[in-house]
Amino acid sequence: MSSYKTEVQNLHYNAATQSFEALVVMHEGHEARKFPISLQLPIDSDFSFVTHKLVAQAKKQRARNACHLVARGPKGQTKLGHLGDLARQLSQSFSFTSRQRAA
């Protein structure tokens, strides 16, 4: 079985439907699978209980392959791959490569 990182985004309580709603994102390799989840629970439910139930529901949908929101990144590139370019640009902008002497 594959391992993946799970995060709960945009968690809020919808008073009209009396349910918690969130976007549960599962990161696996170069893919991010997103599951919009809604669970009817009382507004005073414990935060850890709510997030646990939301993730459990997303895992059930993932097991059924019921995910329509999939983002795929390029292979071999990390999410932070652009930081090397950014560091080079900053060092050139601020002339970190050549130190100037104070007069």
Summary of the structure (lengths in Angstrom):
residues: 103
radius of gyration: 21.1
end to end distance: 64.1
largest distance: 70.1
contacts: 214
relative contact order: 0.15
helix: 27%
strand: 32%
